[in-house]
Amino acid sequence: MKIAMLISGGGTTMASIITAVKEGRLKNVEPVLVISSNPEAAGIEKALNLGISKEDIVVIRRKDFPSLEEFGKKIIEECKKRQVEFVGQYGWLPLTPSNVIKEYEGKIINQHPVPLDPGRPDFGGKGMWGKQAVCARLLFVKKTGRDFWNETIAHRVTKDYDMGAVVKAFRVPIFPDDTVDSLYNTRIFPMEYVTQIQTLQDFADGTVREIIFKEPLIRPEEYEILEQCKKEAIEKYSH
């Protein structure tokens, strides 16, 4: 399965996937393209050091195109050059164009560091990525005093941020004295890599399954608390 990996920053998940392929822990998967939305992304150097050729590392910036559709056409063009069959978003920040989602329908996923409950209030949406999302989750758990756990997620990409079906979720504990950094660095980061590697293996093997959550993640009386936590987290980490 030839894959393209979309990044915007450090590219640590991308690097873990390439390493897993090289070490034989991820089978029948071939990374053939890295697309960065940021020319200064540290992940570009990581990809080069891990053996991805310079020609297969492409910078595509949203601001260089007059429309989202043209942005998407360029992404599709680079993917087709390399016969890409699957697209993974690993720290990719731009809104993915609808023509890219249509081209790879059912074969494009995104990673998320905290729980999602697609179709109901959760820790997704605009501004909810990286430490912002982790901060919102941690604030919510501490304010409500329940569900002292976190999940790293792989979910399908749709036209709206973080609304696609979840296909993989791994749970880690949250401790009372956790900070955003302690939770992110010691338990979320390592499990994010496992989540995405296993998700790719599921797709390569044809065994992927969508996860249906019977109970809502957020109770109706907690909706206001959730929004407060998300707003506070975005303000704190907006820099």
Backbone hydrogen bonds in HBPLUS format (Angstrom, degrees):
<---DONOR---> <-ACCEPTOR-->    atom                        ^
c    i                          cat <-CA-CA->   ^        H-A-AA   ^      H-
h    n   atom  resd res      DA  || num        DHA   H-A  angle D-A-AA Bond
n    s   type  num  typ     dist DA aas  dist angle  dist       angle   num
A0030-GLU N   A0001-MET O   2.89 MM  29  5.90 168.6  1.90 141.3 140.8     1
A0085-GLU N   A0002-LYS O   2.78 MM  83  5.28 165.4  1.80 141.0 146.2     2
A0086-PHE N   A0002-LYS O   3.15 MM  84  6.38 137.3  2.34 155.3 159.1     3
A0003-ILE N   A0030-GLU O   2.94 MM  27  6.05 161.8  1.97 141.3 145.2     4
A0032-VAL N   A0003-ILE O   3.01 MM  29  5.90 168.4  2.02 157.0 160.4     5
A0004-ALA N   A0086-PHE O   2.91 MM  82  6.39 152.3  1.98 156.1 165.0     6
A0088-GLY N   A0004-ALA O   2.93 MM  84  6.31 165.2  1.96 165.0 169.6     7
A0005-MET N   A0033-LEU O   2.84 MM  28  6.27 157.0  1.89 149.9 155.8     8
A0035-ILE N   A0005-MET O   2.94 MM  30  6.21 159.9  1.98 145.9 152.1     9
A0006-LEU N   A0088-GLY O   2.85 MM  82  6.16 168.6  1.86 164.0 168.0    10
A0090-TYR N   A0006-LEU O   2.83 MM  84  5.87 166.5  1.85 163.4 167.5    11
A0007-ILE N   A0035-ILE O   2.84 MM  28  6.23 162.7  1.87 161.2 166.3    12
A0037-SER N   A0007-ILE O   3.05 MM  30  6.59 152.7  2.12 155.5 161.4    13
A0043-GLY N   A0009-GLY O   2.88 MM  34  5.94 150.7  1.96 153.8 148.8    14
A0015-ALA N   A0011-GLY O   2.94 MM   4  6.11 156.2  1.99 145.8 152.2    15
A0016-SER N   A0012-THR O   2.99 MM   4  6.24 151.0  2.07 142.4 150.0    16
A0017-ILE N   A0013-THR O   2.99 MM   4  6.28 149.2  2.08 151.4 159.6    17
A0018-ILE N   A0014-MET O   3.04 MM   4  6.36 165.0  2.06 155.6 158.7    18
A0019-THR N   A0015-ALA O   2.94 MM   4  6.08 161.7  1.98 148.3 153.8    19
A0020-ALA N   A0016-SER O   2.95 MM   4  6.06 152.9  2.02 138.6 146.0    20
A0021-VAL N   A0017-ILE O   3.03 MM   4  6.32 151.0  2.11 149.1 156.4    21
A0022-LYS N   A0018-ILE O   2.96 MM   4  6.24 163.7  1.98 151.8 156.1    22
A0023-GLU N   A0019-THR O   2.91 MM   4  6.08 148.2  2.01 149.3 157.8    23
A0025-ARG N   A0020-ALA O   2.83 MM   5  4.97 134.1  2.04 155.9 159.2    24
A0026-LEU N   A0020-ALA O   3.12 MM   6  5.29 142.3  2.27 120.4 115.4    25
A0024-GLY N   A0021-VAL O   3.14 MM   3  5.17 155.2  2.20 101.8 109.4    26
A0034-VAL N   A0056-ASP O   2.89 MM  22  6.28 158.7  1.94 160.8 167.6    27
A0058-VAL N   A0034-VAL O   2.84 MM  24  6.26 160.2  1.88 166.5 170.3    28
A0036-SER N   A0058-VAL O   2.88 MM  22  6.29 157.9  1.93 151.2 158.6    29
A0060-ILE N   A0036-SER O   2.88 MM  24  6.13 154.5  1.95 150.7 159.3    30
A0041-ALA N   A0038-ASN O   3.13 MM   3  5.32 167.8  2.15 114.5 116.5    31
A0044-ILE N   A0041-ALA O   3.21 MM   3  5.88 160.6  2.25 115.3 119.9    32
A0046-LYS N   A0042-ALA O   3.35 MM   4  6.69 157.9  2.40 144.9 151.3    33
A0047-ALA N   A0043-GLY O   2.90 MM   4  6.09 160.2  1.94 148.8 153.0    34
A0048-LEU N   A0044-ILE O   3.11 MM   4  6.41 160.0  2.15 149.3 154.2    35
A0049-ASN N   A0045-GLU O   2.96 MM   4  6.15 163.9  1.98 151.7 155.8    36
A0050-LEU N   A0046-LYS O   3.01 MM   4  6.22 131.1  2.26 142.9 156.0    37
A0050-LEU N   A0047-ALA O   3.18 MM   3  5.13 134.3  2.40  93.8 106.4    38
A0052-ILE N   A0047-ALA O   3.02 MM   5  5.45 158.5  2.06 156.4 149.4    39
A0051-GLY N   A0048-LEU O   3.09 MM   3  5.35 162.6  2.12 110.5 113.7    40
A0056-ASP N   A0053-SER O   2.93 MM   3  5.31 145.9  2.04 109.0 119.3    41
A0057-ILE N   A0054-LYS O   3.26 MM   3  5.35 162.1  2.30 109.9 110.1    42
A0064-ASP N   A0061-ARG O   3.12 MM   3  5.56 158.6  2.17 112.7 119.3    43
A0065-PHE N   A0062-ARG O   3.14 MM   3  5.86 162.7  2.17 125.3 126.5    44
A0071-PHE N   A0067-SER O   3.09 MM   4  6.37 158.0  2.14 146.6 153.0    45
A0072-GLY N   A0068-LEU O   2.91 MM   4  6.16 153.8  1.98 144.7 151.8    46
A0073-LYS N   A0069-GLU O   2.85 MM   4  6.17 148.5  1.95 145.6 154.7    47
A0074-LYS N   A0070-GLU O   3.15 MM   4  6.42 152.6  2.23 147.0 152.3    48
A0075-ILE N   A0071-PHE O   3.25 MM   4  6.60 155.0  2.31 144.4 151.0    49
A0076-ILE N   A0072-GLY O   2.90 MM   4  6.17 166.3  1.92 157.7 160.9    50
A0077-GLU N   A0073-LYS O   2.85 MM   4  6.00 156.8  1.90 145.0 152.0    51
A0078-GLU N   A0074-LYS O   3.10 MM   4  6.33 163.8  2.12 150.3 152.7    52
A0079-CYS N   A0075-ILE O   3.04 MM   4  6.29 153.5  2.12 147.1 155.0    53
A0080-LYS N   A0076-ILE O   2.83 MM   4  6.04 163.4  1.86 158.3 162.2    54
A0081-LYS N   A0077-GLU O   3.10 MM   4  6.30 149.8  2.19 145.7 153.4    55
A0082-ARG N   A0079-CYS O   3.08 MM   3  5.48 139.2  2.25 105.4 116.1    56
A0084-VAL N   A0079-CYS O   3.02 MM   5  5.11 175.1  2.02 141.3 142.2    57
A0083-GLN N   A0080-LYS O   3.11 MM   3  4.76 168.2  2.12 102.2 105.6    58
A0087-VAL N   A0107-LYS O   2.96 MM  20  6.36 165.4  1.98 157.6 162.5    59
A0109-ILE N   A0087-VAL O   3.05 MM  22  6.59 151.8  2.13 156.9 163.0    60
A0089-GLN N   A0109-ILE O   2.83 MM  20  6.13 155.4  1.89 151.3 159.7    61
A0111-GLN N   A0089-GLN O   3.26 MM  22  6.49 136.4  2.46 158.0 166.2    62
A0100-VAL N   A0097-PRO O   3.10 MM   3  5.47 132.7  2.33 105.5 117.4    63
A0101-ILE N   A0097-PRO O   3.22 MM   4  6.62 159.2  2.26 150.0 155.8    64
A0102-LYS N   A0098-SER O   2.90 MM   4  6.09 156.0  1.96 146.9 153.4    65
A0103-GLU N   A0099-ASN O   3.00 MM   4  6.04 156.0  2.06 134.8 141.6    66
A0104-TYR N   A0100-VAL O   3.04 MM   4  6.25 150.0  2.13 147.7 154.7    67
A0105-GLU N   A0102-LYS O   3.35 MM   3  4.90 157.8  2.40 107.2 103.0    68
A0107-LYS N   A0104-TYR O   2.72 MM   3  5.06 156.9  1.77 136.4 139.4    69
A0157-VAL N   A0108-ILE O   3.12 MM  49  5.86 152.2  2.20 145.2 141.0    70
A0110-ASN N   A0155-HIS O   2.81 MM  45  5.48 155.1  1.87 157.4 166.0    71
A0155-HIS N   A0110-ASN O   3.02 MM  45  5.48 162.4  2.05 153.6 159.4    72
A0112-HIS N   A0153-ILE O   3.04 MM  41  4.99 151.1  2.12 136.4 137.3    73
A0153-ILE N   A0112-HIS O   2.82 MM  41  4.99 173.9  1.83 165.2 164.3    74
A0120-ARG N   A0117-ASP O   2.92 MM   3  5.68 151.6  2.00 151.1 157.2    75
A0128-MET N   A0125-GLY O   3.03 MM   3  5.56 161.2  2.06 135.3 138.4    76
A0132-GLN N   A0129-TRP O   3.15 MM   3  5.64 125.9  2.46 151.5 145.8    77
A0133-ALA N   A0129-TRP O   3.38 MM   4  4.94 160.6  2.42 103.8 108.7    78
A0134-VAL N   A0130-GLY O   3.19 MM   4  6.51 162.9  2.22 150.0 155.1    79
A0135-CYS N   A0131-LYS O   2.82 MM   4  5.80 158.8  1.87 144.7 150.6    80
A0136-ALA N   A0132-GLN O   3.01 MM   4  6.26 158.5  2.05 148.0 153.6    81
A0137-ARG N   A0133-ALA O   3.03 MM   4  6.29 160.1  2.07 149.5 154.5    82
A0138-LEU N   A0134-VAL O   2.94 MM   4  6.12 164.4  1.96 151.5 155.8    83
A0139-LEU N   A0135-CYS O   2.88 MM   4  6.04 165.3  1.90 154.7 158.7    84
A0140-PHE N   A0136-ALA O   3.01 MM   4  6.10 159.5  2.05 145.7 151.4    85
A0141-VAL N   A0137-ARG O   3.01 MM   4  6.23 165.5  2.03 154.0 157.1    86
A0142-LYS N   A0138-LEU O   3.08 MM   4  6.24 163.2  2.11 149.2 153.8    87
A0143-LYS N   A0139-LEU O   2.88 MM   4  6.03 151.1  1.97 148.0 156.3    88
A0144-THR N   A0140-PHE O   2.91 MM   4  6.01 155.3  1.97 152.6 158.4    89
A0145-GLY N   A0141-VAL O   2.78 MM   4  5.54 136.0  1.97 137.2 149.0    90
A0149-TRP N   A0147-ASP O   2.74 MM   2  5.48 139.5  1.90 105.0  92.3    91
A0174-ILE N   A0148-PHE O   3.05 MM  26  4.86 158.0  2.10 116.9 111.6    92
A0150-ASN N   A0172-VAL O   2.75 MM  22  5.30 158.8  1.80 161.2 166.3    93
A0172-VAL N   A0150-ASN O   2.76 MM  22  5.30 157.4  1.81 151.9 158.1    94
A0152-THR N   A0170-PHE O   2.90 MM  18  5.37 154.8  1.96 151.0 155.1    95
A0170-PHE N   A0152-THR O   3.06 MM  18  5.37 156.1  2.12 146.1 153.5    96
A0154-ALA N   A0168-LYS O   2.95 MM  14  5.08 148.3  2.06 148.5 146.4    97
A0167-VAL N   A0154-ALA O   2.82 MM  13  5.73 169.3  1.83 152.4 156.1    98
A0168-LYS N   A0154-ALA O   3.30 MM  14  5.08 141.0  2.46 145.7 140.3    99
A0156-ARG N   A0165-ALA O   2.83 MM   9  5.37 160.7  1.86 151.6 153.7   100
A0211-ILE N   A0166-VAL O   2.75 MM  45  5.53 165.3  1.77 162.1 162.6   101
A0178-ASP N   A0175-PHE O   2.95 MM   3  5.29 164.2  1.98 123.0 124.2   102
A0183-LEU N   A0179-THR O   3.04 MM   4  6.13 169.2  2.05 153.6 156.6   103
A0184-TYR N   A0180-VAL O   2.89 MM   4  5.90 164.4  1.91 149.9 155.2   104
A0185-ASN N   A0181-ASP O   2.84 MM   4  5.72 168.2  1.85 149.2 153.2   105
A0186-THR N   A0182-SER O   3.14 MM   4  5.76 156.9  2.19 134.4 141.3   106
A0187-ARG N   A0183-LEU O   3.20 MM   4  5.58 152.8  2.28 132.1 139.3   107
A0188-ILE N   A0183-LEU O   3.04 MM   5  6.28 154.8  2.10 156.4 160.9   108
A0189-PHE N   A0184-TYR O   2.88 MM   5  5.90 166.3  1.90 164.6 164.7   109
A0192-GLU N   A0188-ILE O   2.78 MM   4  5.92 144.3  1.90 159.0 170.4   110
A0192-GLU N   A0189-PHE O   3.17 MM   3  5.17 125.5  2.49  96.9 111.0   111
A0193-TYR N   A0189-PHE O   3.40 MM   4  6.75 155.2  2.47 154.5 158.2   112
A0195-THR N   A0191-MET O   2.88 MM   4  6.05 163.7  1.91 151.4 156.0   113
A0196-GLN N   A0192-GLU O   3.04 MM   4  6.27 165.8  2.06 154.3 156.5   114
A0197-ILE N   A0193-TYR O   2.98 MM   4  6.10 162.5  2.01 153.3 158.6   115
A0198-GLN N   A0194-VAL O   2.97 MM   4  6.04 167.8  1.98 153.4 157.0   116
A0199-THR N   A0195-THR O   2.98 MM   4  6.10 145.6  2.10 139.5 149.7   117
A0200-LEU N   A0196-GLN O   3.03 MM   4  6.23 160.0  2.07 146.5 150.6   118
A0201-GLN N   A0197-ILE O   3.06 MM   4  6.35 154.4  2.12 145.0 152.4   119
A0202-ASP N   A0198-GLN O   2.93 MM   4  6.18 151.4  2.01 143.9 151.3   120
A0203-PHE N   A0199-THR O   3.05 MM   4  6.40 157.5  2.10 151.1 156.4   121
A0204-ALA N   A0200-LEU O   2.88 MM   4  6.12 161.0  1.91 151.2 157.0   122
A0205-ASP N   A0201-GLN O   2.88 MM   4  6.00 146.4  2.00 144.6 153.6   123
A0206-GLY N   A0202-ASP O   2.88 MM   4  5.87 114.2  2.32 135.9 152.2   124
A0207-THR N   A0202-ASP O   2.83 MM   5  4.92 156.5  1.89 147.3 148.7   125
A0206-GLY N   A0203-PHE O   3.22 MM   3  4.96 145.9  2.34  93.0 103.0   126
A0222-GLU N   A0219-ARG O   2.75 MM   3  5.25 158.5  1.80 120.8 128.2   127
A0223-TYR N   A0220-PRO O   3.31 MM   3  5.50 172.5  2.31 111.3 113.4   128
A0226-LEU N   A0222-GLU O   2.90 MM   4  6.17 160.1  1.94 158.7 164.2   129
A0227-GLU N   A0223-TYR O   3.08 MM   4  6.42 163.5  2.11 153.3 156.2   130
A0228-GLN N   A0224-GLU O   3.00 MM   4  6.22 156.3  2.06 148.3 155.0   131
A0229-CYS N   A0225-ILE O   2.92 MM   4  6.16 158.7  1.97 152.8 158.4   132
A0230-LYS N   A0226-LEU O   2.96 MM   4  6.24 158.9  2.00 154.5 160.2   133
A0231-LYS N   A0227-GLU O   2.97 MM   4  6.08 162.8  2.00 147.6 152.5   134
A0232-GLU N   A0228-GLN O   2.93 MM   4  6.08 163.8  1.95 149.7 154.4   135
A0233-ALA N   A0229-CYS O   2.95 MM   4  6.05 157.1  2.00 144.8 151.2   136
A0234-ILE N   A0230-LYS O   3.00 MM   4  6.18 161.9  2.04 150.4 154.6   137
A0235-GLU N   A0231-LYS O   3.05 MM   4  6.25 161.5  2.09 149.4 154.5   138
A0236-LYS N   A0232-GLU O   2.96 MM   4  6.12 155.2  2.03 145.7 152.7   139
A0237-TYR N   A0233-ALA O   3.04 MM   4  6.21 153.7  2.11 149.2 155.0   140
